[in-house]
Amino acid sequence: MSTAEVLASVDIVALRLSPETRQLQVLLHQRRHEPHGGQWALPGVIVNGRCADPSLDAAAERALAEKARVRPRFLEQVGTEGNAVRDPRGWSLSTYYLALLDPALELDTPDLAFFDLDALCAGRQPLPFDHRLLVERCRERLAAKTVYTSLPLYLVGERFTVLEALDAVQACLGQAVNNTSLRKRLERMKAAGWIEDTGERHQPRLGRPQQVYRHTPPGASGAFVFDRSLLAAGA
């Protein structure tokens, strides 16, 4: 690469709530080419004048289709990182996106796998380039939005119980949440038409039957915004 060139990419931090552990996982793909060939990395694509992408959002969709091979339930641009040392090929920048996936999603190719989010952020699973930083930035964005929005509902199935929603919210925040506060939020969303009561009940192995809701966000994918913090007393 010449001194006049800058390598630009779009990378995806795709998260899933593990059905087994109820913890967040990150989708990684195994790189085929150098640098860092054979390592697990965030799925991404190069963007330049030779690409047909008309926008960064279009490039993100291409990365999801070609590298991640998933269709997210929610997608949002988080930020851009760039410097002369993040890539051994020279000056580079990455515009990175947060994607939220269906918990029932299954992978069918050996070059894609889910990795524990905590392990990635703690460095127990190495990542090339500055991908750990990108993961941390997306984790921070998700936690911040969880305090004021319904974003974690994109990490549970379209049909869900309060306990499943609670698992998702607590995984996003990394801390316990008052069950009553979450129920109040769901009632506000129900009144606004963002969720509906299916009339069904789910019987867990322990405890009372759980009411089953359906997530019905109006129009394009988005998040319901609440007027106070989930962590505030009496929220």
BAFI-3210 file (N, C-alpha, C; in Angstrom, 3 decimals, decimal comma, padded with zeros to 6 digits):
// residues 235
n [1|2|3|4|5|6|7|8|9|10|11|12|13|14|15|16|17|18|19|20|21|22|23|24|25|26|27|28|29|30|31|32|33|34|35|36|37|38|39|40|41|42|43|44|45|46|47|48|49|50|51|52|53|54|55|56|57|58|59|60|61|62|63|64|65|66|67|68|69|70|71|72|73|74|75|76|77|78|79|80|81|82|83|84|85|86|87|88|89|90|91|92|93|94|95|96|97|98|99|100|101|102|103|104|105|106|107|108|109|110|111|112|113|114|115|116|117|118|119|120|121|122|123|124|125|126|127|128|129|130|131|132|133|134|135|136|137|138|139|140|141|142|143|144|145|146|147|148|149|150|151|152|153|154|155|156|157|158|159|160|161|162|163|164|165|166|167|168|169|170|171|172|173|174|175|176|177|178|179|180|181|182|183|184|185|186|187|188|189|190|191|192|193|194|195|196|197|198|199|200|201|202|203|204|205|206|207|208|209|210|211|212|213|214|215|216|217|218|219|220|221|222|223|224|225|226|227|228|229|230|231|232|233|234|235]
n.u [000,845|000,590|002,009|000,047|-002,372|-005,277|-006,562|-009,809|-012,536|-015,599|-016,915|-018,527|-020,075|-021,690|-024,163|-025,429|-027,805|-026,958|-028,651|-028,111|-026,364|-027,376|-025,907|-024,170|-022,951|-020,464|-020,394|-017,943|-015,677|-013,462|-010,451|-009,307|-007,147|-003,914|-003,272|-003,002|-004,067|-006,160|-006,913|-009,540|-011,932|-013,751|-016,493|-016,145|-015,820|-013,844|-013,937|-013,916|-013,139|-013,573|-015,638|-019,120|-020,798|-023,087|-023,143|-022,145|-023,900|-024,864|-022,538|-022,254|-024,453|-023,556|-021,348|-022,673|-024,098|-022,137|-019,910|-020,671|-023,045|-025,679|-028,908|-029,640|-031,694|-031,634|-029,757|-027,115|-025,060|-022,101|-019,563|-016,325|-013,010|-009,588|-006,129|-002,516|-001,463|-003,161|-003,516|-001,272|-000,659|-000,632|-001,861|-005,193|-008,782|-011,818|-015,265|-017,705|-020,362|-023,165|-024,901|-027,833|-028,871|-031,141|-031,815|-032,149|-030,659|-028,701|-025,514|-023,991|-021,547|-018,035|-016,331|-017,482|-018,405|-019,681|-018,518|-017,812|-018,748|-017,669|-015,226|-013,877|-013,666|-012,085|-009,739|-009,154|-009,733|-007,999|-008,030|-007,592|-006,071|-007,645|-009,877|-010,895|-011,256|-013,308|-015,370|-015,679|-016,526|-019,021|-020,314|-020,489|-022,171|-024,544|-025,155|-025,572|-027,811|-029,650|-030,439|-032,292|-033,935|-035,800|-034,085|-032,824|-034,836|-034,579|-032,857|-034,127|-036,539|-039,153|-041,530|-041,867|-041,151|-041,487|-039,326|-037,459|-037,016|-035,924|-033,527|-032,175|-031,956|-030,412|-028,086|-027,197|-026,696|-024,980|-025,525|-027,772|-031,339|-034,306|-037,189|-039,826|-039,575|-038,932|-041,293|-043,071|-042,063|-042,642|-045,416|-045,827|-044,853|-046,687|-049,049|-048,421|-048,391|-046,158|-045,564|-047,478|-049,911|-050,074|-051,911|-051,205|-049,568|-046,481|-044,973|-042,447|-039,696|-039,464|-041,440|-044,168|-046,614|-045,694|-046,543|-046,888|-045,485|-045,574|-043,243|-043,774|-042,700|-043,429|-043,341|-040,083|-037,236|-036,565|-036,172|-038,088|-038,363|-037,875|-039,007|-037,529|-034,670|-033,868|-032,484|-033,120|-034,596|-037,680|-038,349]
n.v [-001,184|002,215|005,339|007,192|006,004|004,957|002,381|001,358|000,035|-001,744|-003,026|-005,579|-005,942|-008,410|-009,533|-012,124|-013,544|-016,134|-019,233|-021,197|-020,273|-017,768|-015,509|-012,844|-013,276|-013,044|-012,916|-014,351|-014,628|-016,823|-015,734|-015,858|-014,882|-013,210|-010,042|-011,814|-014,307|-017,141|-016,508|-015,738|-013,242|-010,094|-010,055|-008,410|-005,965|-004,591|-001,213|000,820|002,712|000,772|-000,762|-001,584|-000,500|001,969|003,387|003,580|002,111|000,322|-001,108|-002,321|-004,029|-005,682|-006,868|-008,315|-010,101|-011,416|-012,114|-012,501|-013,818|-013,662|-012,414|-009,598|-008,600|-006,075|-003,183|-000,882|001,943|002,544|003,845|005,196|004,120|004,878|004,783|004,746|002,359|000,238|-001,657|-003,832|-003,251|-000,557|002,881|002,939|002,718|001,959|001,722|000,850|-001,393|-002,185|-005,149|-006,979|-010,231|-012,988|-015,198|-017,863|-018,374|-020,408|-021,623|-022,798|-023,290|-024,010|-021,829|-019,831|-018,748|-018,493|-016,515|-016,001|-012,908|-011,660|-013,014|-012,138|-009,361|-009,396|-010,300|-012,983|-014,485|-014,004|-011,253|-009,952|-006,922|-003,951|-005,087|-005,906|-003,495|-002,383|-004,163|-003,638|-000,958|-001,248|-002,790|-000,951|000,956|-000,553|-001,110|001,491|002,279|000,435|001,345|003,352|002,519|000,027|-001,771|-004,328|-006,224|-007,128|-009,180|-011,356|-013,943|-013,381|-013,909|-013,844|-014,130|-012,396|-013,125|-013,958|-011,547|-010,160|-011,568|-010,812|-008,005|-007,802|-009,076|-007,255|-004,986|-005,935|-006,252|-006,783|-006,315|-004,735|-006,656|-005,699|-003,112|-003,666|-004,932|-002,773|-001,273|-002,918|-002,813|-000,143|-000,216|-001,987|-000,482|001,426|000,019|-001,429|-003,943|-006,959|-008,822|-012,228|-013,884|-016,380|-018,784|-019,649|-022,413|-022,564|-024,658|-024,280|-022,392|-020,029|-020,043|-018,211|-015,174|-014,725|-012,594|-010,705|-009,187|-006,246|-004,016|-000,867|-000,090|000,477|-001,273|-000,372|001,243|001,450|004,386|005,284|007,468|007,687|006,489|003,013|002,231|003,982|004,764|003,251|003,110]
n.w [000,000|-000,841|000,430|000,134|000,389|002,211|004,084|004,189|006,017|006,791|009,672|011,641|014,722|015,912|018,023|020,126|022,378|024,340|024,204|026,054|028,185|028,733|028,409|026,682|023,360|020,750|017,248|015,279|012,485|010,719|009,509|006,148|004,770|004,873|006,504|009,665|009,013|009,421|011,994|014,376|013,817|013,661|011,394|008,290|005,605|002,934|001,874|-000,959|-003,962|-005,858|-005,054|-005,106|-003,260|-002,319|000,037|003,536|005,110|003,201|002,708|005,186|005,113|003,076|004,321|006,286|004,699|003,089|004,729|007,515|007,072|008,066|009,054|010,690|013,516|014,378|013,521|013,782|013,242|015,026|015,390|014,317|013,997|013,638|012,637|012,298|013,108|013,682|011,744|010,146|007,519|007,137|007,306|008,424|008,671|010,422|010,132|012,312|013,210|015,295|015,630|016,342|017,070|016,434|019,121|018,516|016,310|014,202|013,196|010,203|009,032|009,279|009,493|010,909|014,150|017,518|020,212|023,666|025,031|027,342|027,577|025,290|025,748|028,001|027,012|026,950|024,754|021,913|019,587|016,275|014,834|015,971|017,041|019,506|020,838|019,266|019,829|022,566|022,468|021,203|023,077|025,170|023,973|023,694|026,390|027,356|025,859|026,739|029,211|028,703|026,602|024,671|023,491|024,174|023,668|021,103|021,314|022,300|021,513|019,047|020,317|023,751|027,314|030,485|032,114|030,222|028,892|031,034|031,437|029,080|029,357|031,706|030,861|028,946|030,482|032,412|035,084|037,863|037,580|038,686|038,827|038,913|037,883|035,230|034,388|034,506|032,418|030,244|030,307|029,587|026,973|025,878|026,018|024,150|021,824|021,097|022,035|022,433|024,267|024,032|025,121|025,837|028,013|029,469|030,929|033,122|034,331|037,048|039,305|038,684|035,948|033,007|031,457|027,954|025,608|022,516|020,398|018,727|017,056|015,552|012,039|010,602|012,008|015,299|018,509|021,475|023,377|026,686|029,334|031,604|033,483|033,578|035,786|037,751|040,917|041,524|038,824]
ca.u [000,000|001,397|001,830|-001,128|-003,577|-005,831|-007,383|-011,073|-013,363|-016,801|-016,882|-019,790|-020,101|-023,006|-024,344|-026,530|-027,967|-026,822|-029,788|-027,652|-025,795|-028,074|-024,905|-023,974|-021,901|-020,103|-020,167|-016,650|-015,371|-012,050|-009,868|-008,655|-005,967|-003,090|-002,639|-003,757|-004,768|-006,483|-007,414|-010,940|-012,037|-015,067|-016,790|-016,096|-015,474|-013,112|-014,706|-013,087|-013,770|-013,863|-016,809|-020,396|-021,608|-023,361|-023,099|-021,610|-024,953|-024,887|-021,359|-022,569|-025,343|-022,724|-020,571|-023,579|-024,486|-021,006|-018,989|-021,395|-024,099|-026,827|-029,800|-029,860|-032,985|-031,374|-028,429|-026,872|-023,669|-021,650|-018,481|-015,192|-011,677|-008,550|-004,779|-001,472|-000,882|-004,149|-003,374|000,141|-000,488|-000,492|-002,961|-006,491|-009,905|-012,962|-016,573|-018,209|-021,806|-023,719|-026,016|-028,442|-029,314|-032,117|-031,110|-032,288|-029,829|-027,720|-024,489|-023,827|-020,238|-016,989|-015,579|-018,251|-018,633|-019,988|-017,565|-018,314|-018,400|-016,780|-013,897|-013,262|-013,321|-011,022|-008,525|-008,909|-009,777|-007,348|-008,621|-006,612|-006,276|-008,172|-011,248|-011,378|-011,739|-014,596|-016,335|-015,924|-017,322|-020,398|-020,879|-020,823|-023,348|-025,704|-025,475|-026,113|-029,161|-030,520|-030,939|-033,394|-034,715|-036,201|-033,195|-032,574|-035,873|-034,140|-032,009|-034,988|-037,388|-040,287|-042,435|-040,980|-041,712|-040,809|-038,053|-036,531|-036,652|-035,051|-032,209|-031,538|-031,630|-029,305|-026,883|-026,763|-026,204|-023,944|-025,922|-029,147|-032,372|-035,536|-038,218|-041,000|-039,278|-039,038|-042,716|-043,653|-041,643|-043,403|-046,781|-045,785|-044,715|-047,958|-050,006|-048,025|-048,484|-044,855|-045,667|-048,859|-050,113|-050,596|-052,924|-050,643|-048,745|-045,374|-044,705|-041,032|-039,499|-039,729|-042,187|-045,515|-046,683|-045,262|-047,265|-046,106|-045,690|-045,023|-042,607|-044,398|-042,287|-044,057|-042,466|-038,720|-036,690|-036,129|-036,328|-038,973|-037,581|-038,570|-038,762|-036,636|-033,684|-034,238|-031,752|-033,617|-035,482|-039,096|-038,498]
ca.v [000,000|003,412|006,276|008,034|005,221|004,610|001,177|001,579|-001,159|-001,732|-004,235|-005,853|-006,597|-009,055|-010,139|-013,049|-014,011|-017,587|-019,961|-022,060|-019,547|-016,491|-014,457|-012,341|-013,853|-012,270|-013,731|-014,138|-015,494|-017,168|-015,057|-016,740|-014,264|-012,340|-010,370|-012,556|-015,432|-018,240|-016,028|-015,363|-011,789|-009,582|-010,055|-007,073|-005,848|-003,404|-000,276|001,722|003,111|-000,395|-001,439|-001,070|000,012|003,410|004,014|002,732|001,156|-000,728|-001,939|-003,140|-005,096|-006,628|-007,625|-009,263|-011,128|-012,165|-012,616|-013,030|-014,672|-013,612|-011,277|-009,120|-008,026|-004,648|-002,785|000,535|002,388|002,970|004,819|004,957|004,135|004,876|005,250|004,162|001,153|-000,815|-002,651|-003,864|-002,796|000,889|003,694|002,324|003,097|001,050|002,143|-000,403|-001,452|-003,119|-005,941|-007,861|-011,432|-013,883|-016,186|-019,202|-018,467|-021,487|-021,472|-024,071|-023,371|-024,048|-020,577|-018,898|-019,285|-017,529|-016,474|-015,295|-011,490|-011,361|-013,553|-011,271|-008,077|-009,632|-010,711|-014,431|-014,916|-012,913|-010,719|-009,182|-005,486|-003,393|-005,582|-005,926|-002,143|-002,219|-004,935|-002,900|000,232|-001,675|-003,204|000,284|001,541|-001,366|-000,897|002,841|002,334|-000,419|002,123|004,226|002,016|-001,391|-002,468|-005,747|-007,142|-007,722|-010,320|-012,488|-014,330|-012,485|-014,231|-013,902|-013,937|-011,369|-013,658|-013,920|-010,146|-009,811|-012,131|-009,994|-006,695|-007,958|-009,390|-006,022|-004,051|-006,529|-006,141|-007,184|-005,308|-004,991|-007,286|-004,829|-002,007|-004,166|-005,150|-001,463|-000,891|-003,710|-002,281|001,094|-000,609|-002,595|000,598|002,169|-000,850|-002,002|-005,366|-007,369|-010,025|-013,289|-014,661|-017,690|-018,890|-020,607|-022,996|-022,915|-025,835|-023,838|-021,145|-019,911|-019,840|-016,894|-014,547|-014,663|-011,376|-010,657|-007,901|-005,736|-002,620|-000,305|000,382|-000,045|-001,675|000,714|000,944|002,311|005,237|005,557|008,818|007,671|005,420|001,734|002,089|004,955|004,202|003,299|003,292]
ca.w [000,000|-000,938|001,540|-000,122|000,527|003,514|003,985|004,894|006,128|007,616|010,497|012,322|016,034|015,944|019,333|020,364|023,746|024,294|024,779|027,143|029,326|028,879|028,340|025,325|022,533|019,561|016,057|014,640|011,342|010,632|008,358|005,172|004,174|005,706|007,788|010,684|008,410|010,327|013,283|014,486|013,749|013,324|009,955|007,724|004,184|002,513|001,061|-001,767|-005,218|-006,695|-004,499|-005,611|-002,152|-002,418|001,353|004,594|005,483|002,177|002,950|006,350|004,637|002,322|005,301|006,914|003,728|002,543|005,757|008,672|006,534|008,970|008,902|012,055|013,876|014,600|013,039|014,038|013,183|016,351|015,322|013,422|014,603|012,609|012,959|011,450|013,706|013,935|010,677|009,743|006,143|007,117|007,827|008,145|009,536|010,398|010,612|012,867|013,457|016,260|015,108|017,333|016,369|017,042|019,951|017,933|015,108|014,171|012,163|009,492|008,394|010,313|009,586|011,733|015,495|018,567|021,312|024,835|025,020|028,463|027,278|024,293|026,362|028,978|026,316|027,038|023,360|021,176|018,371|015,501|014,640|017,222|017,100|020,886|021,114|018,600|020,618|023,807|022,143|020,951|024,368|025,882|023,333|024,029|027,800|027,512|025,288|027,534|030,338|028,304|025,477|024,656|022,553|024,480|023,179|019,840|021,646|022,654|020,398|018,798|021,423|024,911|028,647|031,279|032,569|029,086|028,711|032,153|031,121|028,045|029,914|032,651|030,089|028,293|031,490|033,247|036,481|038,138|037,361|039,424|038,002|038,862|036,967|033,860|034,102|034,233|031,062|029,281|030,277|028,794|025,573|025,471|025,817|022,949|020,660|020,735|022,331|022,677|025,069|023,162|025,831|026,156|029,209|029,377|032,236|033,327|035,183|038,405|039,391|038,133|034,493|032,568|030,363|026,717|024,827|021,164|020,085|017,498|016,813|014,351|010,966|010,540|013,297|016,152|019,922|022,244|024,278|027,936|029,850|032,764|033,492|034,178|037,040|038,718|041,932|041,157|037,372]
c.u [000,886|001,117|000,601|-002,428|-003,983|-006,763|-008,640|-011,901|-014,630|-016,831|-018,149|-019,536|-021,516|-023,141|-025,566|-026,591|-027,963|-028,024|-029,389|-027,226|-026,531|-027,091|-024,714|-022,779|-021,685|-019,853|-018,821|-016,512|-013,866|-011,465|-009,138|-007,304|-005,181|-003,515|-003,596|-004,580|-004,966|-007,021|-008,901|-011,043|-013,488|-015,302|-016,808|-015,707|-014,678|-014,040|-013,742|-013,824|-014,106|-015,086|-018,091|-021,250|-021,837|-023,253|-022,458|-022,640|-025,038|-023,694|-021,577|-023,486|-024,552|-021,886|-021,438|-023,914|-023,313|-020,130|-019,730|-022,463|-025,274|-027,670|-030,139|-031,277|-032,866|-029,952|-028,274|-025,380|-023,271|-020,554|-017,425|-013,902|-010,653|-007,231|-003,783|-000,958|-001,882|-004,066|-001,913|000,391|-000,361|-001,722|-004,294|-007,545|-011,030|-014,190|-017,282|-019,656|-022,112|-024,919|-026,511|-029,140|-030,357|-031,376|-031,172|-031,417|-028,802|-026,779|-024,229|-022,508|-019,149|-016,198|-016,343|-018,504|-018,961|-018,969|-018,127|-017,825|-017,442|-015,355|-013,160|-012,808|-012,186|-009,715|-008,219|-009,006|-009,179|-008,112|-007,575|-006,999|-006,671|-009,601|-011,778|-011,912|-013,115|-015,696|-016,682|-016,779|-018,789|-021,073|-021,314|-022,071|-024,609|-026,116|-026,118|-027,538|-030,149|-031,150|-032,203|-034,278|-035,014|-035,278|-032,948|-033,640|-035,520|-033,224|-032,814|-035,831|-038,520|-041,361|-041,565|-041,767|-040,954|-039,435|-037,018|-036,086|-035,695|-033,638|-031,462|-031,092|-030,426|-028,003|-026,329|-026,134|-025,044|-024,250|-027,385|-030,100|-033,622|-036,622|-039,441|-040,794|-039,401|-040,489|-043,418|-043,299|-042,452|-044,846|-046,844|-045,681|-046,017|-048,989|-049,706|-048,047|-047,165|-044,748|-047,138|-048,867|-050,737|-051,740|-052,438|-049,835|-047,671|-045,057|-043,213|-040,906|-039,781|-040,535|-043,538|-045,484|-046,380|-046,103|-046,351|-046,497|-045,142|-044,476|-043,135|-043,994|-042,904|-043,033|-041,113|-038,230|-036,168|-036,346|-037,286|-038,121|-038,430|-038,171|-037,911|-035,777|-034,238|-033,603|-032,195|-034,556|-036,935|-039,358|-039,625]
c.v [001,241|004,340|007,155|007,300|005,030|003,420|001,385|000,299|-000,852|-003,065|-004,341|-006,530|-007,139|-009,848|-011,040|-013,367|-015,538|-018,281|-020,806|-021,266|-018,261|-015,328|-014,043|-013,003|-012,981|-013,227|-013,361|-015,051|-015,695|-016,588|-016,050|-016,207|-013,466|-010,886|-011,097|-013,686|-016,553|-017,793|-015,702|-013,849|-011,384|-009,693|-008,622|-007,112|-004,564|-002,519|000,665|002,019|001,961|-001,172|-000,790|-000,437|001,515|004,137|003,054|001,698|000,012|-001,663|-002,841|-004,300|-006,137|-007,483|-008,676|-010,420|-012,018|-012,806|-013,226|-014,031|-014,808|-012,392|-010,772|-008,612|-006,528|-004,353|-001,286|000,834|002,962|004,032|004,447|005,064|004,107|005,396|004,499|002,829|000,013|-001,941|-002,649|-003,393|-001,280|001,584|003,072|002,891|002,095|001,778|000,870|-000,268|-002,467|-003,819|-006,860|-009,004|-012,205|-014,928|-017,598|-019,403|-019,588|-021,275|-022,820|-024,183|-023,281|-022,754|-019,487|-019,544|-018,146|-017,667|-015,613|-013,850|-011,141|-011,835|-012,676|-009,959|-008,222|-010,069|-012,188|-015,102|-013,792|-012,525|-009,906|-007,704|-004,858|-003,866|-005,676|-004,552|-001,913|-002,966|-004,182|-001,667|-000,137|-002,148|-001,985|000,937|000,772|-001,152|000,468|002,928|001,466|000,362|002,898|003,676|000,524|-002,249|-003,941|-006,712|-007,735|-008,925|-011,517|-012,837|-013,327|-012,679|-014,499|-013,741|-012,826|-011,863|-013,659|-012,491|-009,700|-010,340|-011,249|-008,646|-006,798|-008,310|-008,135|-005,048|-004,610|-006,403|-006,515|-006,000|-005,723|-005,509|-006,383|-003,669|-002,448|-004,404|-003,833|-001,000|-001,644|-003,225|-000,989|000,771|-001,214|-001,515|001,379|001,313|-001,484|-003,479|-005,685|-008,656|-011,085|-014,052|-016,042|-017,622|-019,942|-021,101|-023,337|-024,137|-025,517|-022,546|-021,194|-019,769|-018,390|-016,412|-014,444|-013,406|-011,565|-009,250|-007,415|-004,282|-002,079|000,125|-000,298|-000,383|-000,465|000,306|001,939|003,083|005,563|006,918|008,853|006,427|004,163|001,573|003,089|004,285|004,361|003,434|002,439]
c.w [000,000|000,231|001,349|000,126|001,986|003,314|004,827|004,898|006,912|008,345|011,332|013,665|016,215|017,244|019,358|021,849|023,715|024,920|025,981|028,367|029,665|028,973|026,886|024,653|021,301|018,411|015,432|013,430|011,271|009,352|007,447|004,730|005,209|005,503|008,727|010,079|009,417|011,674|013,212|014,608|013,530|011,824|009,428|006,257|003,964|001,681|000,349|-003,072|-006,136|-006,204|-005,009|-004,520|-002,293|-001,085|002,354|005,036|004,488|002,346|004,161|005,965|003,850|003,275|005,988|005,974|003,328|003,609|006,941|008,262|007,519|008,618|010,309|012,270|014,120|014,151|013,227|013,922|014,531|016,268|014,305|014,219|013,482|013,129|012,074|011,961|013,884|012,918|010,218|008,317|006,048|007,648|007,425|009,085|009,360|010,906|011,066|013,312|014,549|015,621|016,217|016,611|017,167|017,882|019,380|016,701|015,234|012,997|011,515|008,749|009,457|010,448|010,312|013,085|016,446|019,698|022,437|024,854|026,141|028,187|026,271|024,926|027,370|028,326|026,406|025,677|022,526|019,919|017,620|015,403|015,986|017,444|018,531|021,283|020,491|019,352|021,898|023,568|021,908|022,230|025,175|025,297|023,725|025,478|028,008|026,989|026,068|028,682|029,965|027,182|025,622|023,802|022,906|023,972|021,824|020,072|022,155|021,438|020,203|019,857|022,645|026,202|029,364|031,729|031,444|028,803|029,814|031,928|030,120|028,588|030,847|031,942|029,425|029,280|032,303|034,729|036,629|037,967|038,134|038,484|037,844|037,892|035,521|033,475|033,797|032,821|030,013|029,195|029,475|027,306|025,044|025,172|024,549|021,692|020,223|021,102|022,535|023,487|024,169|023,808|026,219|027,445|028,977|030,781|032,357|034,227|036,647|038,357|038,699|036,604|034,134|031,381|029,139|025,945|023,414|020,918|018,738|017,255|015,531|013,313|010,980|011,946|014,055|017,589|020,560|023,249|025,503|028,486|031,111|032,737|034,139|035,552|038,099|039,690|041,486|039,685|036,835]
res [m|s|t|a|e|v|l|a|s|v|d|i|v|a|l|r|l|s|p|e|t|r|q|l|q|v|l|l|h|q|r|r|h|e|p|h|g|g|q|w|a|l|p|g|v|i|v|n|g|r|c|a|d|p|s|l|d|a|a|a|e|r|a|l|a|e|k|a|r|v|r|p|r|f|l|e|q|v|g|t|e|g|n|a|v|r|d|p|r|g|w|s|l|s|t|y|y|l|a|l|l|d|p|a|l|e|l|d|t|p|d|l|a|f|f|d|l|d|a|l|c|a|g|r|q|p|l|p|f|d|h|r|l|l|v|e|r|c|r|e|r|l|a|a|k|t|v|y|t|s|l|p|l|y|l|v|g|e|r|f|t|v|l|e|a|l|d|a|v|q|a|c|l|g|q|a|v|n|n|t|s|l|r|k|r|l|e|r|m|k|a|a|g|w|i|e|d|t|g|e|r|h|q|p|r|l|g|r|p|q|q|v|y|r|h|t|p|p|g|a|s|g|a|f|v|f|d|r|s|l|l|a|a|g|a]
***
